[in-house]
Amino acid sequence: MTTTLPRHPAPTPPSPATRAANRLLNRLMRLPGTRHGYRVERNIPTPARDGAVLMTDHYAPVTDRPKGTVLVRTPYGRGFPHDLEARVYADRGYHVALQSCRGTFGSTGDFYPMANEADDAQDAVAWLRTRPWFDGRLATAGSSYVGWTQWALLMDPPPELRASVIAVAPHDMYDAAHGSGAFRLGDFLSFAEMVVNQERFTGLRAMARMLTLNRRLAPVFGALPLADAADAATGHRAPWFREWLTTPEHDDPVWERLRLDDALRRADVPVRLTAGWQDLFLDQTLHQYESLRARGVDVSLTVGPWTHNEGGQKGMGRLLRGNLAWLETHLAGEGPAQPRSASPVEVYVTGQDAWRDLAAWPPATGETVRHLHAGGGLLADEPSDGAPSTYLYDPADPTPTLGGPLLTLDAGSKDNAELESRPDVLTFTTEPLTAPLEIMGTPVVELAHTRSNPHADVFVRLCDVDLKGVSRNVAEGLLRLDPTSPLERVQTVRVRLNACAHQVKAGHRIRLLIAGGSHPRYARNEGTGELPGTGSELRPCTHTVHHDGEAVSRVILPTPSA
């Protein structure tokens, strides 16, 4: 198919205001490297194989010795703040191609999240090969969805690719949406509402909508049938959201284009990974790291004390400095890349509030086990007797989400007092610790459990209770139970929490919260077994946690080996 591409304006230097902002950014972020200046060629039409036209901005460094090209593909527009990394890289001698994904910000075609990025990324590289300024050295960079576009390219790594810089990004959307068995409602309905409106509302209006997002979507989260309410909330412009919500089967064709596991088996270039302990894609980033490291790929990992959105705010300086070092080592060099002198893994230990270098993740650990006791104790000794603990989960008044690893602005570590005071939440707490305890890895909770309704979820959260009694969340997990398992028999429910690196100080206590859900982070279990998003009835469930000599419930904490 022949595509007629429109003309585009000639390259221009950044405005005085942008140059001033760049200088301020460099000072605040303490960014290294010689600054060359750059010019921008905007709105370059780039052909895709199916006739779509993808709009691209070219940031050209003002230097006779450019360091290569960085490709950034985004659905969020090419203006501020999404152009920030492009400006930083171009100012330090890299060509940058900043491209809008199809169906967004001037690019033609239909936007179906994640589905077309593998082909479109290859077409972007094919276009780069026709540019006189492209010297055959290529890297990719970006976070979140932009990180997905990088994994999409790594499904078939082009020979020119020398490095990737990927932050807080998934590679498997089924796992992100339904991995626990319950749909991640709050995150993905918020994403859908944002992307269908992002070109209608900009600047202060966009910021105001972001700040009021939870309030505006609250009626939708509580509506039945949920899928119909979500369609209305997105103006029927996100049909893919209904597909995601109502398709819980792992092997359904809906998810085939949204799973990039092969990229972890095919990537053969140095990859820098960044995550946050309160990021919703943390476990996928850790899996990416472990998969690449097992294959001998040069991979680094940085995990900070951030939510999904905070890495580009609170962690910006550290991340940009690390990105520049990675590109300098693996892209700019004329010969073979040299090994970095820095540790391949750096993690922020929350509680201790300090960075730590590691040889690998997870570090070698032992186990510290604490057992649930009647009366709310969390003790080293196994219980000998005691009545079980029960709570009623009512989907008409679902246990609410409070902080945690969310996509939205209310993510992160919070005071859990409001949650712990609810009658549908159990708590079990240790005595004050006599010495600091480090938790480094993936905690696991095993509950001896029965229920009154076959359709039920179990949510658990690990908290650090300080000297003032403030309980703050560290890690959590949810599991949708197998509805075919018998109700009358005590069964062990095993819930893996998200990974953490946290120090519980001496005098602090460890607390475990148990509930029947976390709404709207996860779509509430309606208790009926209807297909997600389609039910119109709610049925409660009584949960019983057993903790006696015959039925043991416990928390298994990964603690560093001596």
C-alpha positions in Angstrom: 0.0 0.0 0.0 1.3 3.4 -0.9 0.9 6.1 1.7 1.0 9.8 0.9 2.8 11.5 3.7 2.1 15.2 4.5 4.9 17.8 4.7 6.2 18.8 8.1 7.9 21.9 9.5 11.6 22.4 9.4 13.7 21.8 12.6 13.7 24.5 15.2 15.7 25.1 18.4 13.8 24.9 21.7 12.1 28.0 22.9 13.8 30.3 25.5 11.4 29.0 28.1 12.2 25.4 27.3 16.0 26.1 27.4 15.5 27.7 30.8 13.5 24.7 32.0 16.3 22.4 30.7 18.9 24.3 32.7 16.9 24.2 35.9 16.2 20.4 35.4 20.0 19.8 35.0 20.8 21.6 38.2 18.0 20.1 40.2 18.6 16.5 39.0 22.4 16.9 39.0 22.7 15.4 35.6 26.1 14.6 34.2 27.6 15.0 30.8 28.4 17.7 28.2 25.4 19.6 26.9 25.3 20.2 23.2 21.9 21.7 22.6 19.4 20.3 20.1 16.9 21.1 17.4 13.4 19.5 17.0 11.8 18.4 13.8 8.1 17.9 14.7 5.2 16.0 13.2 7.2 13.8 10.9 4.8 11.3 9.3 6.1 7.7 9.6 4.5 4.9 7.6 3.3 1.6 9.2 2.8 -1.5 7.2 -1.0 -1.4 7.2 -1.1 2.2 5.9 -1.4 3.9 9.3 0.7 7.0 9.7 2.6 7.4 13.0 3.6 11.0 13.9 7.2 11.4 15.1 9.3 14.2 16.5 13.0 14.1 15.8 15.3 15.6 18.5 18.7 16.3 16.7 21.7 17.0 18.9 23.9 19.9 17.8 27.1 18.0 17.5 29.3 16.5 14.8 29.7 13.4 16.9 26.3 12.1 17.9 26.2 9.1 20.2 23.4 7.0 18.5 19.6 7.1 18.5 17.1 6.6 21.3 13.6 5.5 20.2 10.7 6.4 22.5 7.1 5.3 21.6 4.3 6.6 23.7 0.4 6.9 23.6 0.5 9.9 25.9 1.5 12.7 23.5 4.8 14.2 22.6 4.6 17.4 24.7 5.5 18.1 28.3 6.1 16.2 30.5 6.4 13.2 28.1 9.1 14.9 26.1 11.3 15.4 29.2 13.6 12.4 28.6 13.9 13.2 24.9 15.2 16.6 25.8 17.7 15.2 28.3 19.1 12.6 25.9 19.2 15.0 22.9 21.0 17.6 24.9 23.7 15.0 25.6 24.4 14.0 22.0 21.7 11.4 21.2 19.3 11.6 18.4 15.8 10.9 19.8 12.8 9.7 17.8 9.7 10.4 19.9 6.7 8.7 18.3 3.0 8.7 19.1 1.4 5.2 19.1 -1.3 4.6 16.6 -4.7 6.3 17.3 -3.1 8.9 19.6 -2.0 12.5 19.2 -2.1 12.7 15.4 -1.1 9.1 14.6 -3.8 7.4 12.5 -5.3 4.0 13.1 -7.3 2.6 16.1 -5.8 2.6 19.6 -6.2 -0.8 21.2 -3.8 -0.8 24.2 -0.7 -2.8 23.7 -2.0 -4.9 20.8 -0.2 -3.3 17.8 3.1 -2.3 19.4 5.2 -5.2 18.1 4.5 -4.5 14.4 4.6 -0.7 14.9 7.9 -0.8 16.7 9.5 -2.8 13.9 8.1 -0.3 11.3 9.5 2.6 13.4 13.0 0.9 13.2 12.5 0.3 9.4 11.8 4.1 9.1 14.9 5.0 11.1 17.0 3.0 8.7 16.0 5.4 5.9 17.1 8.5 7.9 20.5 10.0 6.9 21.3 10.8 10.6 20.8 7.2 11.8 24.2 5.5 12.2 23.0 2.0 13.1 23.3 2.4 16.9 19.9 2.2 18.6 18.5 2.1 22.1 15.0 2.3 23.5 13.8 4.1 26.7 10.7 4.9 28.7 8.4 3.8 31.5 5.0 2.2 31.9 3.3 1.8 28.6 6.5 3.1 26.9 8.3 0.2 28.5 5.7 -2.2 27.0 6.6 -0.8 23.6 10.2 -1.8 24.3 9.3 -5.3 25.2 7.2 -5.4 22.1 10.3 -4.6 20.0 12.3 -7.2 21.9 10.0 -9.9 20.6 12.2 -9.7 17.6 15.2 -7.6 18.5 16.6 -5.7 15.4 20.3 -6.0 14.8 20.8 -2.3 15.4 19.5 -2.5 19.0 22.3 -2.1 21.6 20.4 -1.3 24.8 17.0 -0.9 26.5 16.0 1.3 29.5 12.7 0.0 30.8 10.9 1.3 33.9 7.8 0.2 35.8 6.5 -1.8 32.8 4.6 -5.0 32.3 5.2 -7.7 29.6 2.0 -9.8 30.3 -1.3 -7.9 30.5 -3.3 -11.0 31.4 -1.1 -11.4 34.5 -1.5 -7.7 35.2 -5.3 -7.7 34.9 -6.3 -11.2 36.2 -3.2 -12.8 37.7 -4.7 -13.0 41.2 -8.0 -14.4 39.8 -9.7 -11.1 40.4 -9.7 -8.3 37.9 -7.7 -5.2 38.7 -10.6 -2.9 38.4 -9.4 0.4 39.9 -6.2 0.5 37.9 -7.5 -0.4 34.5 -10.8 1.5 34.5 -8.8 4.5 35.6 -6.5 3.9 32.7 -9.3 3.5 30.3 -11.1 6.7 31.4 -7.8 8.6 31.2 -6.8 7.5 27.7 -10.2 8.1 26.1 -10.2 11.7 27.4 -6.5 12.6 27.3 -6.8 14.6 24.0 -10.0 16.4 25.2 -8.6 17.6 28.5 -5.1 19.0 28.8 -3.1 21.2 31.2 -4.9 22.2 34.4 -8.2 20.5 33.3 -6.4 17.2 32.9 -4.8 17.7 36.3 -8.1 18.4 37.9 -9.7 15.3 36.4 -6.8 13.2 37.7 -7.3 14.5 41.2 -11.0 13.8 41.1 -10.8 10.4 39.3 -11.7 8.2 42.3 -14.7 10.3 43.2 -16.0 10.4 39.6 -15.5 6.7 39.2 -16.9 5.6 42.6 -20.5 5.2 41.2 -19.1 3.0 38.4 -17.1 0.8 40.8 -20.3 0.1 42.8 -22.6 -0.4 39.8 -24.2 -3.7 38.5 -23.7 -4.9 35.9 -20.2 -3.5 36.1 -19.3 -3.9 32.4 -22.3 -1.8 31.3 -21.5 1.0 33.8 -17.9 1.0 32.6 -19.0 1.3 29.0 -21.1 4.3 29.9 -18.3 5.9 31.9 -15.8 5.7 29.0 -18.4 7.0 26.5 -18.4 3.6 24.8 -15.0 4.5 23.4 -13.0 1.7 25.1 -14.5 -1.6 23.9 -11.3 -3.3 24.9 -12.0 -2.6 28.6 -15.1 -4.8 28.5 -13.1 -7.5 26.7 -10.4 -7.4 29.5 -12.9 -7.3 32.3 -15.1 -10.2 31.0 -12.3 -12.5 29.9 -10.8 -14.2 32.9 -9.5 -17.3 30.9 -5.7 -17.3 30.5 -5.7 -19.0 27.1 -8.5 -16.8 25.5 -7.4 -15.3 22.2 -8.0 -11.8 23.6 -4.8 -12.2 25.6 -2.6 -13.6 22.8 -1.4 -10.2 21.5 -1.1 -8.9 25.0 1.5 -11.3 26.3 5.2 -10.7 25.5 6.8 -13.6 27.3 8.9 -14.5 24.3 10.7 -11.2 24.6 12.2 -12.5 27.9 13.6 -15.5 25.9 14.8 -13.4 22.9 16.2 -10.2 24.4 20.0 -10.2 23.9 21.0 -6.6 24.6 21.8 -5.0 27.9 18.6 -4.0 29.8 18.3 -1.6 32.6 15.1 -2.2 34.7 13.6 0.1 37.2 10.7 -0.5 39.6 9.1 0.7 42.9 8.1 -1.3 45.9 4.6 0.2 45.6 4.3 -0.2 41.9 1.5 -2.4 40.5 4.0 -4.0 38.0 6.7 -4.7 40.5 6.4 -8.5 40.4 6.6 -8.5 36.6 9.8 -6.3 36.7 11.4 -8.8 39.1 10.4 -11.7 36.9 11.9 -9.9 33.9 15.1 -9.4 35.8 15.3 -13.0 37.0 14.6 -14.4 33.5 17.2 -12.2 31.8 19.8 -12.9 34.4 19.2 -16.7 34.2 20.0 -16.4 30.5 23.2 -14.5 31.0 21.8 -11.2 29.6 23.5 -8.0 31.0 20.7 -6.7 33.2 20.6 -4.2 36.0 17.8 -3.6 38.5 16.9 -0.5 40.6 13.9 -0.7 43.0 13.0 2.5 44.9 10.5 3.4 47.5 8.1 4.6 44.8 4.6 4.1 43.5 4.0 3.7 39.8 3.9 7.5 39.3 6.5 8.6 41.8 9.5 7.1 40.0 9.3 9.9 37.5 8.9 12.5 40.3 10.7 11.6 43.5 13.1 9.3 41.8 13.7 11.3 38.7 17.2 12.5 39.3 18.6 9.0 40.3 16.8 7.3 37.5 18.0 9.8 34.8 21.6 9.6 36.0 21.4 5.8 35.8 19.8 5.9 32.4 22.5 8.3 31.1 25.3 6.0 32.5 23.6 3.0 30.8 23.4 4.7 27.4 26.9 6.0 27.7 28.2 2.5 28.4 26.1 0.4 26.0 25.0 2.8 23.1 27.6 5.6 22.8 30.7 3.5 22.7 32.2 2.8 19.4 33.6 -0.6 20.4 32.2 -3.5 22.6 30.5 -2.2 25.7 32.5 -2.4 28.9 31.1 -3.9 32.1 29.7 -1.3 34.6 31.5 -0.8 37.8 28.3 -0.2 39.7 26.4 -3.1 41.4 23.9 -4.7 39.1 21.1 -4.4 41.7 20.3 -1.5 44.0 17.3 -1.5 46.2 15.9 1.0 48.7 15.3 -0.6 52.1 12.2 0.9 53.5 12.0 1.3 57.2 15.8 1.8 57.3 15.4 4.4 54.5 18.7 3.6 52.8 19.9 2.3 49.5 21.7 -1.0 49.3 23.8 -2.6 46.6 23.2 -6.4 46.0 24.9 -8.9 43.8 21.4 -10.2 42.7 17.8 -10.3 43.6 16.5 -12.0 45.6 19.3 -12.2 48.0 20.0 -15.4 49.9 17.4 -15.7 52.7 16.2 -17.9 55.4 12.7 -17.9 57.0 11.2 -16.2 60.0 7.8 -17.8 60.7 5.1 -16.3 62.9 1.9 -18.1 63.7 -1.6 -16.8 64.1 -3.2 -17.2 67.5 -6.7 -16.8 68.9 -7.1 -13.2 70.2 -5.0 -11.7 67.5 -1.5 -12.7 68.4 1.2 -13.3 65.8 3.8 -15.4 67.7 6.8 -17.7 67.0 5.2 -20.6 68.8 2.6 -22.7 67.2 -0.9 -22.5 68.8 -2.1 -25.5 70.9 -5.8 -24.5 71.0 -8.1 -21.6 70.5 -11.4 -20.7 68.8 -11.2 -19.8 65.1 -11.5 -16.2 63.9 -14.3 -15.2 61.6 -15.5 -12.3 59.6 -18.3 -11.5 57.2 -17.4 -10.2 53.7 -20.4 -8.4 52.3 -20.0 -7.3 48.6 -22.7 -4.7 49.1 -20.3 -3.0 51.5 -16.9 -4.3 50.3 -13.7 -3.9 52.2 -12.2 -0.8 50.7 -8.8 -0.3 49.1 -6.4 1.9 51.1 -3.2 2.7 49.4 -0.9 0.0 48.2 0.5 -0.7 44.7 -1.9 1.2 42.5 -1.8 3.1 39.2 -3.7 6.0 40.7 -2.4 8.9 42.8 -3.7 7.5 46.1 -1.2 4.6 46.0 1.6 3.9 48.5 2.1 3.2 52.2 -0.7 4.6 54.3 -2.0 4.7 57.9 -4.2 1.6 58.1 -6.2 2.6 61.2 -9.4 3.1 59.2 -9.1 -0.3 57.5 -8.1 -2.2 60.7 -11.2 -0.8 62.6 -13.7 -2.5 60.2 -15.6 -5.6 61.4 -14.7 -7.4 58.1 -11.0 -7.2 58.7 -9.0 -9.5 61.0 -5.7 -8.4 62.5 -2.9 -10.4 64.1 0.1 -8.6 65.7 3.5 -9.5 67.1 4.9 -8.2 70.4 7.4 -5.3 70.0 10.6 -6.6 68.3 13.6 -6.7 70.5 15.9 -6.3 67.5 15.5 -5.0 64.0 14.2 -7.6 61.4 14.8 -7.3 57.7 12.3 -8.7 55.3 14.0 -9.2 51.9 12.0 -11.1 49.2 8.5 -12.4 48.8 6.5 -13.0 52.0 3.9 -15.8 52.0 0.8 -16.2 54.1 -0.7 -19.7 54.7 -4.2 -19.7 56.2 -6.2 -22.7 57.5 -9.4 -21.5 56.0 -13.1 -22.4 55.5 -15.9 -20.3 54.0 -19.7 -20.3 53.6 -19.8 -19.4 49.9 -17.8 -21.2 47.2 -17.1 -17.8 45.5 -14.7 -15.9 47.7 -11.4 -14.0 47.7 -8.8 -13.7 50.5 -6.8 -10.5 50.8 -3.8 -10.2 53.1 -1.6 -7.3 54.0 1.6 -7.0 56.0 2.1 -3.9 58.0 4.8 -2.2 60.2 3.4 -0.8 63.4 5.6 2.0 64.8 6.2 3.2 68.3 3.1 5.5 68.1 0.9 2.6 67.0 0.6 3.8 63.4 0.3 0.8 61.1 1.7 1.2 57.6 1.4 -1.3 54.7 4.5 -2.9 53.4 3.3 -5.8 51.2 0.0 -7.4 50.2 -1.6 -10.0 48.0 -5.1 -11.4 47.0 -6.2 -14.8 45.8 -9.5 -15.8 44.3 -10.3 -19.2 45.7 -11.2 -22.2 43.6 -15.0 -22.4 43.7 -14.9 -26.2 43.3 -13.0 -26.8 46.5 -15.3 -28.2 49.3 -16.7 -25.8 51.8 -16.8 -28.2 54.8 -13.1 -29.1 54.9 -10.4 -26.9 56.2 -8.0 -26.0 53.4 -4.7 -24.2 53.3 -5.0 -21.0 51.4 -1.5 -19.8 50.3 -1.2 -16.2 49.3 2.1 -14.7 47.9 2.5 -11.1 48.7 4.4 -8.6 46.5 8.1 -8.5 47.2 9.7 -6.1 49.5 12.9 -4.9 51.1 11.9 -3.6 54.5 13.4 -3.3 57.9 11.1 -3.5 60.9 12.9 -1.5 63.7 13.3 -2.6 67.2 10.3 -1.7 69.3 8.0 -1.9 66.2 5.5 -4.6 65.7 4.5 -6.7 62.6 0.8 -6.9 61.8 -1.1 -9.1 59.4 -4.5 -7.9 58.0 -6.9 -10.4 56.5 -10.1 -9.5 54.6 -12.3 -10.7 51.8 -11.3 -8.2 49.2 -9.8 -4.8 48.4 -12.3 -2.8 46.4 -11.9 -1.2 43.9 -8.3 -2.2 43.4 -9.8 -5.6 42.7 -13.3 -6.1 41.4 -15.3 -7.3 44.4 -16.2 -11.0 44.4 -20.0 -10.8 43.9 -20.4 -14.2 45.4 -22.5 -15.7 42.6 -20.0 -17.1 40.1 -21.2 -15.0 37.2 -18.8 -13.9 34.5 -16.8 -10.9 35.8 -18.6 -7.6 35.0 -21.9 -9.2 34.1 -23.5 -10.1 37.4 -26.5 -8.2 38.9 -26.7 -10.0 42.3 -24.6 -9.9 45.4 -24.1 -12.7 48.0 -22.0 -12.4 51.2 -19.5 -14.9 52.5 -18.4 -15.8 56.0 -14.7 -16.5 56.3 -13.2 -18.6 59.1 -9.5 -18.7 59.8 -8.4 -21.6 62.0 -5.4 -21.4 64.3 -5.1 -24.3 66.7 -3.0 -27.4 67.2 -4.5 -29.2 64.2 -5.0 -26.3 61.8 -2.1 -23.9 61.6 -2.1 -20.5 60.0 1.2 -18.7 59.6 3.2 -15.9 58.0 6.5 -16.8 56.3 8.9 -13.9 56.1 12.1 -14.1 53.9 14.9 -12.8 56.1 18.6 -12.5 55.1 20.8 -15.5 55.9 23.3 -15.0 58.6 
